[in-house]
């Protein structure tokens, strides 16, 4: 089990597409190919696909999320000081 290979990008994208279609896409009619890469929705589906495939989301994804959170916290502090 420890020797498992990491899923390919195509495998992850295929599962992410299925998750998107079964959840958001069926309600909105938006196709997975139309979801902007790098958007919150895209990252969430990729992370869900990785988990479904038994692979942990990459450190890069975690870094992107924590970086976004830090930017949001900085903006909150700036606006609260300016008020």
C-alpha positions as CSV (number, residue, x, y, z in Angstrom):
1,X,0.0,0.0,0.0
2,X,2.9,2.4,0.8
3,X,4.1,1.9,-2.8
4,X,1.0,3.4,-4.4
5,X,1.6,5.7,-7.2
6,X,0.2,9.2,-7.3
7,X,-2.7,9.7,-9.6
8,X,-2.0,11.4,-12.9
9,X,-3.3,14.9,-13.6
10,X,-5.8,13.4,-16.1
11,X,-7.1,11.0,-13.5
12,X,-7.5,13.7,-11.0
13,X,-9.2,16.0,-13.5
14,X,-11.6,13.2,-14.6
15,X,-12.6,12.6,-10.9
16,X,-12.9,16.3,-10.2
17,X,-15.1,16.7,-13.3
18,X,-17.4,13.9,-12.1
19,X,-17.6,15.5,-8.6
20,X,-18.3,18.9,-10.1
21,X,-21.0,17.5,-12.4
22,X,-22.7,15.5,-9.6
23,X,-22.7,18.6,-7.3
24,X,-22.5,22.1,-8.6
25,X,-22.6,21.4,-12.3
26,X,-26.0,19.7,-12.1
27,X,-27.5,22.7,-10.3
28,X,-25.9,25.5,-12.4
29,X,-25.4,23.8,-15.7
30,X,-21.8,24.9,-15.8
31,X,-19.4,22.5,-17.4
32,X,-16.2,21.6,-15.5
33,X,-14.1,22.8,-18.4
34,X,-15.6,26.3,-17.8
35,X,-14.5,26.5,-14.2
36,X,-11.5,28.8,-14.0
37,X,-8.3,27.1,-13.1
38,X,-6.9,28.4,-9.8
39,X,-10.4,29.5,-8.6
40,X,-11.6,28.5,-5.2
41,X,-14.2,26.1,-6.9
42,X,-11.5,24.5,-9.0
43,X,-9.1,24.0,-6.1
44,X,-11.9,22.5,-4.0
45,X,-12.8,20.0,-6.7
46,X,-9.2,19.0,-7.3
47,X,-8.7,18.5,-3.5
48,X,-11.8,16.5,-3.3
49,X,-10.7,14.4,-6.3
50,X,-7.3,13.8,-4.7
51,X,-8.9,12.7,-1.5
52,X,-11.3,10.4,-3.4
53,X,-8.3,8.8,-5.1
54,X,-6.6,8.3,-1.7
55,X,-4.0,10.9,-2.3
56,X,-3.4,13.9,0.0
57,X,-3.7,17.3,-1.6
58,X,-0.3,18.5,-2.6
59,X,1.8,20.9,-0.5
60,X,1.4,23.4,-3.3
61,X,-2.4,23.4,-2.9
62,X,-1.9,23.9,0.9
63,X,0.5,26.8,0.2
64,X,-1.9,28.5,-2.1
65,X,-4.7,28.2,0.4
66,X,-2.6,29.5,3.3
67,X,-1.2,32.3,1.2
68,X,-4.7,33.4,0.3
69,X,-5.8,33.2,3.9
70,X,-2.8,35.4,4.9
71,X,-3.7,37.9,2.2
72,X,-7.3,38.0,3.4
73,X,-6.1,38.5,7.0
74,X,-3.8,41.3,5.9
75,X,-6.6,43.0,4.0
76,X,-8.9,42.7,7.0
77,X,-6.3,44.4,9.3
78,X,-5.7,47.2,6.8
79,X,-9.4,47.9,6.4
80,X,-10.1,47.8,10.2
81,X,-7.2,50.3,10.8
82,X,-8.5,52.6,8.0
83,X,-12.0,52.6,9.5
